[in-house]
Amino acid sequence: MKLSPDALGGHLARGLAPAYLLCGDEPLLVGEAADAVRARARAAGFTDRVVHFIERGSSWADVRAEADSLSLFASRRILELRMPTGKPGASGSATIVDLVERQDPDTLLLILTERLDRDAQGASWVRAIDAHGVVLTAWPIGRDKLPAWLEARARRAGLQLEPEALALLADRTEGNLLAARQEIDRLALGTRHGRVGVAELTASVGDSARFDVFALGAAARAGNAARTLRIVAGLRAEGVEAPLVLWSLLREARQLLRDGGRFTRRDAPRLIGRARRVDRAIKGRLQSDAWDELALLAAELCGRTPLTGSY
């Protein structure tokens, strides 16, 4: 049976399968799924846990011997295999198939691995778990789905994120769900009333950084290019996250376009193109330094003559 991480809770509420394969590119989601399975297993009396780290050259005979032996401390146990490559080889595949098909009521098989490639997905050991247990794949959370995921996560932590704060958090943590969880956990500990705006979110990066980010926006809005670029350089030296700086500049860009001061709607595509270059550089999709691109965007917001080049 194949499950998504969102469906695991409902499945565990109905009972346990004899075997679980948890795989995917998102370590946070795989780890949390494993925690949920272990907790449900403990509640069902699986109080012993044996972990094998499977690497190249590991002896599958040890795993089989462990499965054949009775625990000295508990009648029910979790047999956990951590297998980074997802390719156990012929011996390992045969061992896993045997363990799954035994359906021993006193042994719960739990396998954790990275994303399986196409060949591995069709392997006999994966098919055996699919037939008798659960195969759960944690796919990456795409940028379009990340705000909803963050909002739901924050709600479970007792937080209500304002739209602008939600957008900023998504920009800062895209591609790193562990960082997103840590950010939400910090906010839950430090926010009394539960409602989180931009001010509360930026507070987590430190007082000086928070001050400079808002000072950056004010300098860009005023058209003070020299001060704006000095602040960008200072933020870079302090190790402030580039997505936070981009958010500040985009905020001012939107305001300047709404006000119709230095820019009109005809300028919007150019500014958007410049901001996209920054975003691509931050994510490693453009062979350019993200901070250099931020400086160019900042200078353009101040009314400096834009540099030519492809966006």
N, C-alpha and C positions, 0 to 999 in steps of 0.2 A: 504494500500500500504506500502510495506517495502522499506526502503531506507538505504543506507550507508552514513556515514558522507561526503564522497567525492561527493555523488550525490545530496546532499541537495541544494547546490548553484544553480545548473541547475533547480531543481524543483521550488525553490523560485522565480527564474527569470520568470517562466511561470505563477506564481500565488500562492495563499495561499489555503491550505486545511482548513476545519473547525476545525480540531483537530489534535494535535501532541502528540505522546508519545515518549519521549527521554529517553533512558535507556542504562545502560552498566557499565562496570568496570573502564572506563577511565573518571574521573571527568572533565578533561580538554576538551575532545572532546564533552562530553555532554553539558558542560557549553558554549562552543563556538557555538554549534548547537542551543542552546536556545537563545543566543545573536543574531544569524542570523535570527531566526524566529521572535524575538521581533522587530528587526530593519525593517524587511520587513513588519511586521504588522503595525508599526508606520507609515511607508510610505503609507500604504493603509488606514490610518485614524483611526486605533485602538490606540487612544491616552490615554486611561485610562487602568490601570492595577491593578487587585486585586489578591493578593497572599494569599493562604491558606497553612499552614504547617500542614500536616496530620500526626498525631501521634496516638498511641493507646489511645482510649477513645475520639478522636475528634468527634465532632458532624457533621455528613453529612447533617443534616437539615440546618445548617448554610450555607453550600456550595450551597445547592438547593435554599435557600432563596436568596442568593446573585445572583444566576443565574436568578431568577425570577424578581428581582428588576431592575429598570432602573437606570443607572448611573446619578448622579447629574451634572457631569462635562463633559461627552462626550457621544455621541450616540453609539460609538463602543468601545469595551474593550477586553482586554485579561484576561481570567480567568485562573490563574496559580495555579496548585496544585503540591506541593512538597511532595512526598510520599516515604520516604526512603525504606520501606520494600517491596513495590510492591505488597502488599496484603491488599486491602481496606476492605475486609470482604464483607458480603452479602449486607449490606446497602450501602456501598461505591460503590460496583460493580454496583448495580442497579441505583445509582445516576449517575455514569459516563456513563452508557449505555443510560440513558435518555437524558443527556446533549449532547451526541454525536448524537443521532438520531433526536434531535430537528433540528440540522443544522441551528441554528440561525445565520443569516448573520451579526448580530451586536456583536456576541460573538465568540471569538477564544479561544478554550480550549487547554491549554498547560500543559502537565503532565511530571514532571521530577522524575525519580526514579533510583534505582540501577539496576544491572543486574537481569533480571527475570529468575526464575528457570523454569523447564519444566512445572510444574503445572500452574504457573502464565501465561506462554505464551499461554496456552489454555483457559484462563479464558474468560468469556463472555465480560467483559469490554475491554480486549485487542483485541478480535475478532471484536468488534464494531468499535474500532478506526482503525483497519486494513482495515475494509470494507469501512469506510467513510472518513478516514483521513490518517495519516502517522505514521508508527511505525519505529523509527530509533534506531538501536542498535550500540553502540560504543564499538567494541571489542578491547581488548588490542593489541598494536602493538608488534608483535613478534620480536625477536632479528634479524632474517634474513631480516625483512622489515624495521627495525628502521633506518639504514643509508639512505635509499631512502626517508623515511619520513622526516628525519632531513635535508637532502639536499634540498628537495622541500620547506620545511619551511624556511630554510636560504635564498633560492633564492627569496622567496616572501618578505623577509626583506632586499633584496638588497645585499646579501652576497654570496660569492663563497668560499666554504670550500674545501681546499686541501684534497686529500684522507687520508693522515695521521691524519690531524685534524678531519676529519669526523669520522674516526675509534675511535679516542680518545674520542670525544664527545659522540659517541654511547656507549662506555664502561662506561663513567661517569654517563650517565643519563638513562641507561636501566631500565625500569620499573617505570620511573618517568617522564612522559611527561611534567608535569608542570615545573619541574626543567630544562628540555630541552628548553622549551619556554623562560624561564627567562634567560637562558644562551645565547640564540640567540638574545634576546632583548638587553642584555648588550653588546654583540659583535656589534650589529647594531649601538648602540649609541657611542661606543668607537673606531670603525674602520673607518678610513677615506676613504681608497681606495677600500673597499668592499671585498678584497681577504683576507681570514683567513687561516693562517698556524698554526702549533703547537705553535709557540712562542706567537702569539696573543691569542690563546685559553688558554694557561697556564697562561697568564698574569692575567686572571680573578680570579685566586686563590690566588693572592698576590705575591709581589716581593720576600719575603723570601722563601715562599714555592716553587716558580718557580726556584729560585737559587738552593735550596736543591734537587729538583727533577733531575735537570741536573747534579748536583754534585754527586748524587747517581749513575747515569749512568756512569759517569767518574770513580768513585771509583770501581764499579763492573767490568768495562772494564779493569781496571788496576790490578784487582785481589787483591785489598786491603780489605780483609775481615773485619778487625777491623773497618776501617773507614766506610765501606759500612753498617755494622750493626748499627753503631752509628747514621748514617744518617737516617736509617729506623726508629730507636727509636725516633729520633728527629721529623721526619715527623708525627709519630703517636701522639706524645705529642702535636704538633701544630694543630692537628685536620685535617690534609690534607686527602683528599679522598683516600681511598685504591685503587680504580680503576686507579687513576692517577699514583700511585706508581707502580702498576702492569704494566701499559703501559710502564713506563720508563724501568723497568727490562726486559720486553719482547723485547723492542727495542734493548737493548744491547745483549740479547740472540740471536736475529736474526743476528746482526752484528758479534758476535763472531763465530756463525756457518758459516757465509759467509767467514770470514777471515781464518777459519781453524786453529786457534791458539790453545787454550786450549781444544776446542771441534771439533769433526768431525760430519758428518751426522749420524753416528751410535749413537751419544749422543742425537740427536734431540728428539726421542720418550720419553726419560727420562725427558728432560727439559720441553717438552710439557705436560707430565703428571703432573709434579710439578706445572706448571702454571695453569693447569686445577683445581688442588686442591685449589689453591688460588681463582680462579674465583668462584668455587662452595661454598667456605667458605664465600666470600663476599656476595653471593646471598642467603645465609642461607640454601644451599642444602647439606652442609657438617658440621657435628658437630665438628668444630674446629675453633679456633680463626684465623680470616683472617690475622691479623698482624703477628701471629706466622708463618703462612704459607708463608707470604711474606719474613720473615727473613730467612726461610729455602731455599726459592728460591734464595734469594740474596747470601746466603752463598755458594750455589751450583754453582752459576755463577762465584764466586770467586775461584772456584776450590777446595773447601772443600769437604771432603768425604761425599757423600750423605747419608742421613739416610734411613734405610730400611723402607718399608711400602707399602701399597697398594695405587696406584694412582687411 
